[in-house]
Each structure stands twice: as C-alpha cells, then as structure tokens.
Amino acid sequence: MVEVLVAAVVFSIGAAGVLIAVSRSRSPVADSDRRVQAAVYGKQVLARLRAGVSANTWTGPDWTDGVHDVSSADFNAAYTVTTDASGGKKVDLTLSW
C-alpha cells in the first residue's frame, strides 16, 4: 500500500513538472511571434521612407529632421531623422509593444 502511495506522489510531481514546462514554453513562442510582427511593421515604415528617396533628394515631410511618430494600433513606433555634415540623412527607428 505504501508503494502505491509513493508511486502516486512521484507520478503527480512528474506530471506537474511536465505541465509547467509545457506552459512556460508557449510564452516565449508568443513573444517571438510579436517580435516578428514588429520587425515586419518596421520594415514597412522604412520601405515607405525609401519611396521618397531619389538619387539626389529626399521628398516629403517624412524626411524633415526630428522625431516622427508612426505608431499603429499594435505598435508604438517613432523614427528620428538627422542630417550629417555632408547632407546625408540618418534614420533611427524605435519600436515597442
């Protein structure tokens, strides 16, 4: 009888450990999926900016120096445009969710 109780306790602890391991493995997968979605959104923002670039000029208000908010319903996004001494533009994009 004692062996049955000990076996039941060991089995219960093992089953609980497996359930905890499975439940924790799903959270990083969801976070990883969210990161991929954010990367795709960032790529869309940069593609829109590239559309306003030609060989010798930047067109549109998106290229003025300063911070530009491009947040969506799912992501908080902003990019900063700075002009260097040679007239080149630098864009820093920040995404959060």
Secondary structure, DSSP 8 states (H G I E B T S, - for coil): -HHHHHHHHHHHHHHHHHHHHHHHHHHHHHHHHHHHHHHHHHHHHHHHHHTTB-SS-B-SGGGSSEEEE---SS-EEEEEEEE-TTS-EEEEEEEE-
